[in-house]
Every structure is written in structure tokens, then in C-alpha cells.
Amino acid sequence: RQRMTALANVPLLLAFVWIVISLAGSTFAEARATLGHPVTGVIMALVIISAFIHMKLGMQVIIEDYVHGEGLKVALLMLNTFFCVVLGLASLFAILQLSFGA
């Protein structure tokens, strides 16, 4: 799954960088209009989903490989999942607000 998200991240992050560069020097209203466009909103949502899944999987491997105490390992794995889910949902919420003009 981590390789699949890495592969998905390549075109998604290229699109993300292109969007960010195109917004350089824009006013807030122009940036909001660009990010509120449905295609841009979908791209941004896919970037967020793929990046946070990739981050969770990568941190999970690091925790499993380098943390040796079972209790600490379980706690860190739970915190990793919680952190990624909360930040991912908050990011998706922000994109949805922009997309629907709230």
C-alpha cells in the first residue's frame, strides 16, 4: 500500500505544486476562487488522502522497526493513526469549505 500511495503521490503532488505556483501573487479572492473550483478541489482532496495514508504507513513502519517496548509501540501506533486521521479530516474539511463556498 505504501508503494501504491507513493506512485499516486507523484502526479498528485505535481498537480499540487502547479496549483500552488499558479497562486503565487494572487489575491485572497483569486486563491479562494481557484481552490473552490470543483476540479481543483478534487485534486486537493486526493492529495490530502493519499499523502496522509502514505504518511501513516511510513510512520507505522518506523515505529514497528525502531520501538522495542510493546506497550510503547502500541501507544505510538494508536497516536500515529489518530494524528493522521485528525489532520486529514481537518484538511479535507477546509477543502470542502472552499469548494462549497461556506
C-alpha positions in Angstrom: 0.0 0.0 0.0 2.8 2.4 0.7 4.3 1.9 -2.8 0.9 2.4 -4.3 0.4 5.7 -2.4 3.9 6.7 -3.4 3.0 6.1 -7.0 -0.2 8.0 -6.7 1.6 10.9 -4.9 3.8 11.6 -8.0 1.1 13.1 -10.3 -0.9 14.4 -7.4 1.9 16.3 -5.9 3.0 17.6 -9.3 -0.6 19.0 -9.7 -0.5 20.4 -6.2 2.8 22.2 -6.8 1.5 23.5 -10.1 -1.7 24.9 -8.3 0.5 26.5 -5.6 2.8 28.1 -8.1 -0.1 29.4 -10.1 -1.5 31.0 -7.0 1.7 32.9 -6.3 1.0 36.6 -6.2 -2.8 36.1 -6.3 -5.2 37.9 -4.1 -7.2 36.1 -1.4 -10.3 36.2 -3.6 -8.5 34.8 -6.6 -6.9 32.0 -4.5 -10.3 31.2 -3.0 -11.9 31.0 -6.4 -9.2 28.8 -7.7 -9.3 26.4 -4.8 -13.1 26.5 -4.8 -13.2 25.1 -8.4 -14.5 21.5 -8.3 -11.6 20.0 -10.3 -9.1 21.8 -8.1 -11.0 20.7 -5.0 -11.0 17.1 -6.1 -7.2 17.2 -6.8 -6.5 18.8 -3.5 -8.7 16.2 -1.7 -6.9 13.3 -3.4 -3.5 14.8 -2.5 -4.6 15.0 1.1 -6.0 11.5 1.3 -3.0 9.9 -0.5 -0.4 11.9 1.4 -1.9 11.2 4.9 -2.3 7.5 4.1 1.3 7.4 2.9 2.5 9.3 6.0 0.6 6.9 8.3 2.1 3.8 6.6 5.6 5.2 6.7 5.5 6.2 10.3 3.9 2.8 11.2 6.9 1.0 9.6 9.4 3.3 11.5 7.6 2.7 14.8 7.4 -1.1 14.3 11.1 -1.3 13.3 12.6 1.0 16.0 10.4 0.9 19.0 11.0 -2.2 21.0 8.7 -1.9 24.1 5.3 -3.5 23.2 3.3 -1.0 25.3 5.0 2.0 23.9 4.8 0.6 20.4 1.0 0.1 20.6 0.5 3.6 22.1 2.6 5.2 19.3 0.8 3.2 16.6 -2.5 4.4 18.0 -1.3 8.0 18.3 0.0 7.8 14.7 -3.4 6.7 13.4 -5.2 9.3 15.5 -2.8 12.1 14.3 -3.2 11.2 10.6 -7.0 10.8 10.8 -7.5 14.1 12.7 -5.2 16.2 10.4 -6.5 14.5 7.3 -10.1 15.2 8.3 -9.3 18.8 9.2 -7.6 19.3 5.9 -10.5 17.8 3.9 -12.9 19.9 5.9 -11.0 23.0 4.8 -11.0 22.0 1.2 -14.8 21.2 1.3 -15.5 24.6 2.8 -13.6 26.3 0.0 -15.3 24.1 -2.6 -18.8 24.7 -1.4 -18.2 28.4 -0.6 -19.0 28.3 3.0 
